[in-house]
Amino acid sequence: MNANGNNRPLIIPALGGIYTALAQFSETLLRVIAGGALVLHGSGKIANPFGAIEMVEGLGFYPGVFWSPLLAATEFFGGILLVLGLLTRPAAFATTIVLLVTVYFHWVAKGQGWDGSEKSILWAAILFFFVIRGASNYSVDAKIGKEF
């Protein structure tokens, strides 16, 4: 089995060692960048956790006084958990849900279609990867020795 988890032979077998050596690093890098981006994006919301009340109520999430801080906490603290690789799957699941709501917001509510929701779709796919895959060996989850 190669670094991709399949048994297909490589066209250039000499690259197999490089792919295997960098597989854990590349997953970790993706997780840390995704988590860091969520922290940065959520930092404005966490500084003003009730600032999105009108927006979340406009999407049908009532009461906004509950959903707005939950949105802020999910992005900010979920991002921190992803950076650390701690409770990776639950953090990735929660943030995937947030991103899927933003897909709906941009695509349907604002009528922007693909152009407005492209980034949210990409982010949701990246986060869903970690829901299924979990953290790499370079994570707190790995140090603990257990994960969801």
Secondary structure, DSSP 4 states (H G I P E B T S, - for coil): --TTSS-PPPSSGGGHHHHHHHHHHHHHHHHHHHHHHHHHHHHHHHHSTTTTHHHHHHTT-S-HHHHHHHHHHHHHHHHHHHHHTSSHHHHHHHHHHHHHHHHHIIIIIS--HHHHHHHHHHHHHHHHHHHHH---SSSHHHHHT---
